[in-house]
């Protein structure tokens, strides 16, 4: 395991994660927050998995699989917009519905933040969360993130209405 906590671990993507990723990426309930409009094919995801081992300094992103204590894939956590010059990155996280509310997201976020601060030596991380996603806002606040602003009517929902987006940031000291 790449990073291990008491109940959750993070690991690199494996070719065996194809079905899990296919289900996760094609969950239409999360598309409006991930800027996705079309489903992913297994072929595209296979190509993605082939390149997943590339260095974060090359591709400017890192996706890790969140596993429970049974080594079952239950979610994903990402670093994106990795900027080594300014030592910052964005963070995204998703946990499959059956595993939400069990503490996995919090532990995964803690593990990733430790990696960001001590291994990548980042100065700061940030995230964007829909204003109605109170659970995620609470998660990131409990991990030391501060709200730094709100983007009004930033994301268009499938029903044609709009979501505000809360911008959050954590600066490592």
Secondary structure, DSSP 8 states (H G I E B T S, - for coil): --EE-SS-EEEE--GGGHHHHHHHHT-GGGHHHHT--S---HHHHHHHHHHTTS-HHHHS-EEEEEE-TT--EEEEEEEEEEETTTTEEEEEEEE-GGGTTSSHHHHHHHHHHHHHHHTS--SEEEEEEETT-HHHHHHHHHTT-EEEEEEEEEEE-TTS-EEEEEEEEEE--
